[in-house]
């Protein structure tokens, strides 16, 4: 697992590579400052696509790549 590993045109928040080399996971975390979790969830997924954060997983031969977004609102911890 890598945190803020460079991929595509920037950095994903979390990039997970399975030991078997067939499953990769990209996770984007967004601070939902206005409490609009759905909008910020979609915004994080669009950023994953637009900046191609899965590029390194694809280049490394991962056949299955899952993309998740995690919006945070008033969690007591900053999500940036």
N, C-alpha and C positions, 0 to 999 in steps of 0.2 A: 504494500500500500504506500502511496506517495501523497503527501499533502502539498498543494500548490505546485505540482509538477508541471513543467512547461509542456504544453501540447498545443498543436494547431497554431493559432494566432494569439496565444496568451496563456493564462494559467487557469486550470480548473481548481475548484476548492479541494476536492478529494478525487483521487484516481486509484482504483483498485484493480489489481491484476491477479487472476487465479493462478495457482501453482501449476495447474494442468495446461495453462496457456490457451484455453478455449473461451473463457468468460472474462470480460472486462466491465468495469462499472465506473461511470463518471457521475459525480455528485456536485451540484451547484447549490450553494447556500446563499439566501438573500435575506436582508433585513427588511421586513415588511413594516416600514415606519408608520404607514397610515392604517395598518390592520387589514389591508386588502390581500388576504393570503392567496386567493385564486389568481389575481393579477400578477402578483410577485412570483408565484409558482410558474406561471406561463412565461414571465420575463426571464427567469433563470433558465428554463428549457430552451427558449429562443437564443439566449446567449451561448449555451452549450453548442447549439447547431451553428450559429453565425460565426463563432470563433473556432469551430471545428476542434473542440477539446478532445474528441475521440481519435484524432489523427494518429497519435502515437500508438494507441491500441491497435488501430487498423494496420499501421506500418509494422507492428510487432506480430501480426498474423492472428489477432484475436478475432474469431468468427462471430461471436455473440457479444454485443455491447449493449448494456443497459444504461439508460440515462435517467437520473432522478434529480428533482429539485426539492429543496427544503426551505420553505419560507419560515422565518422566525418573527414573532411579535410578542413583545413584553415578556420575554422568557427570563429576564433577569441577567442575561448575558448578551453581549453584543455579537451579532452575526456577520461581521464584516471581515 
